């Protein structure tokens, strides 16, 4: 199973493919993946294998246990033996399957992004997994272009070949005109590198809270035994036994909250470091692609074509915004933000870093700090009304409980604190609500707890949708949604006056809705 040599320029490569990947011969994955694929199949069948071993141990049938392990291993070997691929001057082709043969093809001009990932076992073996993002929108893993088991250097060469499909170097005249020099740059330009000080923003994200909640749920299964031992063996907890329930409950709630925050912060920091260690954002020497490298245990290298970038998403959740930080993602044509994290450009970092990096990506800084047009008194009233109605629900429930149960009336008092919080939240939500237009970008901003500022290239807008609920209709408001083939495919300006919405749509993309204005 030796790999055929990779032909160079002397092999007569057709124009359009740079040296690094052969144009026609079919190739298999690296034989070293025989050490990985069976293990991956065993993990997929793990619940079934556990059941087989449990039943086998109770029934004394050892052969069934061997068969249960042998089937996933055999599937992993078959997966390796039946997976082949090739790249022609026009398209990339992937074949897999033994009985149900599947052939995937995609034109090279449909390739939007290439991601090279190496898990710890891949790194030990010197291998990588290549995922090719196209505009197919495939959701099933079997319908995605993924080559799990290429030598790392070959994977990187493939990434270059797929994203640089024309002449690998620009003309010296073009470069001289752009840089004022006759020298063509030989190295990628580093736009941003990881700063360890950014880890202080990790506890302000919600990534670790999910893990913390899971850990506390598991601990909750053993809470009764743990509590009994604490009360019986630790003198510091013995005084709780003689305290009234009204005193114990607040202490328990506060204690659980403190434990949750500590665990959430710890897991957030660990997750941040594992995911973003060694983070580097580069622009290739030709100025045609962006490369993102990151990862401590599993390394990921993502490449995005510059011409496919249709804008930016500045994610500003409340925690990060309070300390002047945010996250940055790219709006990329044909590649969803949920696909392999391919759209993320900057992890949680200071806002000045976000703005500088965003300006370097889209070559203009104005949309990132452009003053926004607010949406008027009706939109403000709508936010205050919704906030106060939501804040009134818990006190109403507390009053019902106080009337219908022996609970003390003091349980109503904490819920009244929701009203000033709701007022502050409504004020912030309206302050952040707005839109703007620059020469090339539509800017929309909304949200407080999960705030975001979206910068969408006006030339990438392919349509408009106007949504209006019954309450919005009474207030004379609409939600204007710009549709696009990039990113989340829909970017909304919420609660905007009807006349202003129509004017904004017509000004952003002249002629698109002209026929509906008469």
C-alpha positions in Angstrom: 0.0 0.0 0.0 2.9 2.4 -0.7 1.8 5.8 -1.8 2.6 6.7 -5.4 5.0 9.7 -5.6 3.5 13.1 -5.9 4.4 14.5 -9.3 6.1 17.8 -9.6 6.2 20.3 -12.4 8.1 17.9 -14.6 5.2 15.5 -14.6 3.2 17.8 -16.8 0.6 19.1 -14.5 -2.3 20.8 -16.3 -2.6 24.6 -15.8 -4.8 25.4 -12.8 -3.2 23.0 -10.3 -0.1 24.0 -8.5 2.6 21.4 -7.6 1.6 19.3 -4.7 -1.4 17.1 -5.8 -1.6 14.8 -8.7 -4.3 15.5 -11.3 -5.7 12.1 -12.1 -4.5 8.9 -10.3 -6.8 7.6 -7.6 -5.2 7.4 -4.1 -6.0 5.7 -0.8 -5.6 7.1 2.6 -2.4 6.6 4.5 -2.0 2.9 5.8 -1.2 4.3 9.3 -5.0 5.0 9.5 -5.4 1.3 10.1 -4.4 2.1 13.6 -7.1 4.7 13.9 -10.2 3.8 11.9 -10.9 0.5 13.9 -10.7 2.5 17.1 -13.1 5.1 15.8 -15.6 2.4 14.8 -15.3 0.8 18.3 -16.2 4.2 19.8 -19.3 4.4 17.6 -20.5 1.0 18.7 -19.6 1.5 22.3 -23.2 1.4 23.7 -23.9 -1.8 21.8 -20.6 -3.3 22.9 -21.3 -2.6 26.5 -24.7 -4.3 26.2 -23.0 -7.3 24.5 -20.4 -7.6 27.2 -23.0 -7.4 30.0 -25.3 -10.0 28.4 -22.3 -12.2 27.5 -20.9 -12.1 31.1 -24.3 -13.1 32.5 -24.9 -15.8 30.0 -21.4 -17.1 29.8 -21.1 -16.6 26.0 -17.6 -15.4 25.2 -17.9 -15.8 21.4 -20.5 -13.1 21.2 -18.2 -10.7 22.9 -15.4 -11.4 20.4 -17.9 -11.0 17.5 -19.1 -7.8 19.0 -15.5 -6.4 19.0 -14.6 -7.9 15.6 -17.5 -6.3 13.6 -16.5 -2.6 14.4 -12.8 -3.5 13.7 -13.7 -5.1 10.4 -15.8 -2.0 9.5 -12.8 0.2 10.2 -10.6 -1.9 8.0 -13.2 -1.9 5.2 -13.6 1.8 5.5 -9.9 2.2 4.8 -9.7 -0.2 2.0 -12.8 1.2 0.1 -12.0 4.9 0.4 -10.2 6.5 -2.5 -10.0 10.0 -3.9 -8.5 12.1 -6.7 -8.3 15.7 -7.8 -8.6 16.5 -11.5 -8.2 20.0 -13.1 -11.9 20.4 -12.8 -13.2 18.7 -9.7 -12.4 16.6 -6.6 -13.8 13.1 -6.4 -14.3 10.8 -3.4 -15.4 7.2 -3.4 -16.3 5.1 -0.3 -18.3 2.0 0.5 -18.2 -1.7 -0.3 -21.7 -2.9 -0.9 -23.4 0.6 -1.1 -20.9 2.4 -3.2 -21.0 6.2 -2.9 -19.2 8.7 -5.1 -19.0 12.4 -4.2 -17.9 15.0 -6.7 -17.5 18.8 -6.4 -16.2 21.3 -8.8 -13.0 23.0 -7.6 -14.6 26.4 -8.0 -17.2 25.4 -5.4 -14.6 24.9 -2.7 -15.1 27.6 -0.1 -12.9 26.5 2.8 -10.5 23.7 3.8 -9.9 22.6 7.4 -7.0 20.4 8.4 -7.5 18.8 11.9 -5.1 16.6 13.9 -6.3 14.9 17.0 -3.7 13.6 19.5 -3.6 10.2 17.9 -3.3 11.8 14.5 -0.4 14.0 15.7 1.4 10.9 17.1 1.1 9.2 13.7 1.9 12.3 11.7 -1.5 12.4 10.0 -4.4 14.8 9.6 -8.0 15.0 8.6 -9.0 17.2 5.7 -12.6 18.6 5.6 -13.5 20.5 2.4 -16.3 23.0 2.7 -18.4 23.5 -0.4 -21.8 25.1 -1.1 -23.6 21.7 -1.0 -25.1 22.2 2.5 -24.7 18.5 3.3 -25.7 17.6 6.8 -25.0 13.9 6.9 -21.3 13.1 7.6 -21.4 10.6 4.7 -22.2 13.4 2.3 -19.4 15.6 3.3 -16.0 15.8 1.7 -13.7 14.5 4.6 -10.5 12.6 4.1 -9.5 11.2 7.5 -6.0 9.9 7.2 -3.6 11.9 5.1 0.1 12.7 5.9 0.2 16.1 7.5 2.4 17.6 4.8 0.2 16.2 2.0 -2.9 17.6 3.7 -1.4 21.0 3.8 -0.4 20.7 0.1 -3.9 19.7 -0.8 -5.2 22.8 1.1 -3.0 25.0 -1.0 -4.0 23.2 -4.3 -7.7 23.5 -3.6 -7.7 27.2 -2.7 -5.1 28.4 -5.1 -6.5 27.0 -8.4 -4.9 29.5 -10.7 -1.4 30.9 -11.2 0.2 30.5 -7.8 1.9 33.9 -7.9 0.5 37.3 -9.0 2.3 39.1 -11.6 5.2 41.3 -10.5 3.6 44.3 -12.1 0.4 43.8 -10.0 2.3 43.4 -6.8 4.5 46.4 -7.5 1.4 48.5 -8.2 -0.1 47.4 -4.9 3.0 47.6 -2.7 5.2 50.1 -4.5 7.9 47.4 -4.6 9.2 45.0 -7.2 9.5 42.2 -4.6 6.8 39.6 -4.2 6.3 38.6 -0.6 7.4 35.1 0.3 5.8 34.6 3.7 2.3 34.8 5.0 1.3 38.0 6.8 0.5 37.4 10.5 -2.6 39.4 11.4 -3.0 38.2 15.0 -1.4 35.8 17.5 -2.6 34.4 20.7 -2.1 36.4 23.8 -2.2 34.5 27.1 -3.8 37.5 28.9 -7.0 36.9 26.9 -7.7 33.9 29.1 -9.2 36.3 31.7 -12.2 36.6 29.4 -13.0 32.9 29.4 -15.1 32.9 32.6 -17.3 35.5 31.1 -18.5 33.1 28.4 -21.1 30.4 28.8 -18.9 27.6 27.4 -17.9 26.2 30.8 -21.4 26.6 32.4 -22.8 23.7 30.4 -20.0 21.3 31.7 -20.4 22.7 35.2 -24.2 22.0 35.1 -23.5 18.4 34.0 -21.0 17.9 36.8 -23.4 19.2 39.4 -26.2 17.1 38.0 -23.9 14.0 38.4 -23.0 15.1 42.0 -26.7 15.6 42.7 -27.2 11.8 42.2 -25.0 11.3 45.3 -26.1 14.4 47.2 -28.0 12.5 49.8 -25.1 10.2 50.8 -22.7 13.1 50.7 -25.0 15.3 52.8 -25.4 12.7 55.5 -21.7 12.2 55.8 -21.0 15.9 56.0 -23.6 16.3 58.7 -22.4 13.3 60.7 -18.7 13.7 60.4 -18.0 17.4 59.9 -18.7 19.5 63.0 -18.9 22.7 60.9 -22.2 21.5 59.3 -23.8 20.1 62.5 -25.4 23.5 63.3 -27.5 23.3 60.1 -29.6 20.5 61.6 -31.1 22.9 64.2 -31.8 25.8 61.9 -35.2 26.6 60.5 -35.9 25.8 56.8 -36.2 29.5 55.9 -32.6 30.0 56.9 -31.2 26.8 55.4 -32.7 27.3 51.9 -31.0 30.7 51.1 -27.7 29.3 52.4 -28.1 26.2 50.2 -29.0 28.3 47.1 -26.0 30.7 47.6 -23.7 27.8 48.1 -24.8 26.0 45.0 -24.5 29.2 43.0 -20.9 29.8 44.2 -20.0 26.2 43.4 -21.6 26.5 39.9 -19.7 29.8 39.2 -16.4 28.3 40.4 -16.8 25.2 38.3 -18.0 27.1 35.3 -15.1 29.5 35.4 -12.6 26.6 35.8 -14.0 24.7 32.9 -14.2 27.8 30.8 -10.5 28.6 31.3 -9.5 25.0 30.5 -11.7 24.9 27.4 -10.4 28.2 26.2 -6.8 27.2 26.5 -7.3 23.8 24.9 -9.2 25.2 22.0 -7.3 28.4 21.3 -3.7 27.7 22.4 -1.3 28.7 19.7 -4.0 30.7 17.9 -2.7 32.5 14.8 -4.5 34.3 12.0 -2.6 34.8 8.8 -3.2 36.1 5.3 -1.3 34.3 2.6 1.5 36.1 0.7 -0.8 36.4 -2.3 -3.5 38.0 -0.3 -6.1 35.5 -1.4 -6.8 33.4 1.7 -7.0 33.6 5.4 -5.5 30.8 7.6 -6.5 30.2 11.2 -4.4 27.8 13.4 -5.3 26.9 16.9 -5.5 24.0 19.4 -3.5 22.5 22.2 -4.5 18.8 22.1 -6.3 18.7 18.7 -4.8 21.2 16.3 -6.9 22.8 13.6 -5.8 24.7 10.5 -8.7 26.4 8.6 -8.3 28.3 5.3 -10.9 30.6 3.9 -10.9 32.2 0.5 -10.8 36.0 0.9 -13.2 36.6 -2.0 -15.8 34.4 -0.3 -15.8 36.6 2.9 -19.0 38.6 2.7 -18.8 40.3 6.1 -18.2 40.0 9.8 -20.1 39.0 12.9 -19.0 40.8 16.1 -20.4 38.7 19.0 -20.9 40.8 22.1 -22.5 38.8 25.0 -23.1 40.9 28.1 -20.3 39.4 30.1 -17.7 40.2 27.5 -19.2 43.6 26.6 -19.0 44.8 30.3 -15.2 44.3 30.2 -14.7 45.7 26.7 -14.3 42.4 24.8 -16.0 40.4 22.0 -15.5 37.6 19.5 -15.1 37.8 15.8 -16.4 35.5 13.0 -16.5 35.7 9.3 -19.6 35.6 7.1 -18.5 33.2 4.4 -20.3 32.3 1.2 -21.3 28.6 1.1 -19.9 27.7 4.5 -22.1 27.7 7.6 -20.7 29.0 10.8 -21.6 25.7 12.4 -19.4 23.7 10.0 -16.3 22.8 11.9 -16.0 26.3 13.4 -14.6 27.4 10.1 -16.0 31.0 10.4 -14.3 31.9 13.7 -11.5 34.5 13.2 -10.8 35.7 16.8 -11.6 34.1 20.1 -12.8 36.3 23.0 -10.4 39.2 23.0 -10.3 42.9 23.7 -12.5 45.0 21.6 -9.6 47.0 20.1 -8.1 43.8 18.9 -11.4 42.8 17.4 -11.8 46.1 15.5 -8.2 46.1 14.2 -8.4 42.5 13.0 -11.8 43.0 11.4 -10.5 46.1 9.6 -7.6 44.0 8.3 -9.9 41.3 7.1 -12.4 43.5 5.2 -9.9 46.3 4.4 -12.1 49.0 5.9 -12.6 50.1 9.6 -15.6 52.3 9.2 -18.4 49.7 9.6 -17.0 48.4 12.9 -17.5 51.7 14.6 -20.1 53.4 12.5 -22.8 55.2 14.6 -26.2 53.5 14.3 -29.6 54.9 13.5 -32.0 54.0 16.4 -35.5 52.7 15.7 -37.7 55.3 17.5 -40.1 55.5 20.4 -42.3 52.6 19.3 -39.4 50.2 19.4 -38.4 51.6 22.9 -41.9 51.0 24.3 -41.9 47.5 22.9 -38.7 46.6 24.8 -39.9 48.1 28.1 -43.3 46.4 27.8 -41.9 43.0 27.1 -39.3 43.3 29.9 -41.8 44.4 32.5 -44.3 41.7 31.6 -41.6 39.1 31.9 -40.5 40.5 35.3 -44.1 40.5 36.6 -44.5 36.7 36.1 -42.3 35.4 39.0 -43.9 37.8 41.6 -47.3 36.6 40.5 -46.3 33.0 40.9 -44.8 33.8 44.4 -48.0 35.4 45.5 -50.1 32.4 44.4 -47.7 30.1 46.3 -48.0 32.3 49.4 -51.8 32.2 49.3 -52.1 28.5 48.4 -49.4 27.0 50.5 -47.9 27.5 54.0 -44.9 29.4 52.5 -44.0 32.7 54.2 -44.8 36.0 52.4 -41.1 36.9 52.4 -40.6 34.6 49.3 -42.3 37.4 47.3 -39.7 40.0 48.2 -36.7 38.6 46.2 -38.8 38.4 43.1 -39.5 42.2 43.3 -35.8 42.8 42.5 -36.6 41.6 38.9 -38.3 44.9 38.1 -35.2 47.2 38.3 -33.2 44.5 36.5 -35.8 44.4 33.7 -35.8 48.1 33.4 -32.0 48.2 33.0 -32.1 45.3 30.5 -34.8 47.1 28.4 -32.8 50.3 28.4 -29.7 48.4 27.2 -31.6 46.5 24.6 -33.0 49.6 23.0 -29.7 51.4 23.3 -28.1 48.6 21.3 -30.8 48.4 18.7 -30.0 50.1 15.4 -28.7 49.9 11.9 -26.4 51.8 9.5 -25.1 51.9 5.9 -21.6 52.4 4.8 -20.4 52.5 1.2 -20.1 48.7 1.0 -21.8 47.3 4.2 -25.1 47.0 5.9 -24.7 47.1 9.7 -27.3 45.8 12.1 -27.0 45.4 15.8 -29.4 44.0 18.4 -29.5 42.0 21.7 -28.2 42.6 25.2 -27.5 39.3 26.9 -26.4 37.8 23.6 -25.6 40.9 21.7 -24.1 41.0 18.2 -23.1 43.5 15.5 -23.4 42.1 12.0 -21.6 43.6 9.0 -23.0 42.3 5.7 -21.5 43.2 2.4 -24.3 45.0 0.4 -23.3 43.2 -2.8 -23.9 39.9 -1.1 -27.6 40.7 -0.3 -29.8 38.6 -2.6 -33.3 39.5 -1.2 -35.4 41.0 1.6 -38.0 39.7 3.9 -40.3 41.8 6.0 -41.9 40.1 9.0 -44.6 41.7 11.1 -46.4 40.2 14.1 -49.8 41.4 15.3 -48.2 43.5 18.0 -45.6 44.9 15.6 -48.4 45.8 13.2 -50.3 47.8 15.9 -47.0 49.6 16.7 -46.1 50.3 13.0 -43.0 48.2 13.2 -41.5 45.4 11.1 -38.4 43.1 11.2 -36.4 43.6 8.0 -34.3 40.6 7.1 -31.5 40.6 4.6 -31.1 37.3 2.9 -27.7 36.1 1.6 -25.9 32.9 0.6 -23.3 33.5 3.3 -23.1 32.8 7.0 -26.4 32.4 8.8 -28.1 33.4 5.5 -30.4 35.9 7.3 -29.5 39.1 9.1 -32.3 41.1 10.7 -32.9 44.7 11.7 -35.5 44.2 14.4 -38.5 46.5 15.2 -37.8 49.1 12.6 -40.5 51.6 11.4 -42.2 50.4 8.2 -41.3 53.4 6.1 -37.7 53.4 7.3 -37.4 49.7 6.6 -38.5 50.1 3.0 -36.2 53.1 2.5 -33.3 51.1 4.0 -33.8 48.1 1.8 -34.0 50.3 -1.3 -30.9 52.3 -0.4 -28.8 49.3 0.6 -29.5 47.4 -2.7 -30.8 49.9 -5.3 -33.3 48.5 -7.7 -34.0 45.2 -5.8 -37.4 46.3 -4.4 -38.1 49.3 -6.7 -41.0 47.4 -8.4 -42.8 47.2 -5.0 -42.5 50.9 -4.2 -45.1 52.1 -6.7 
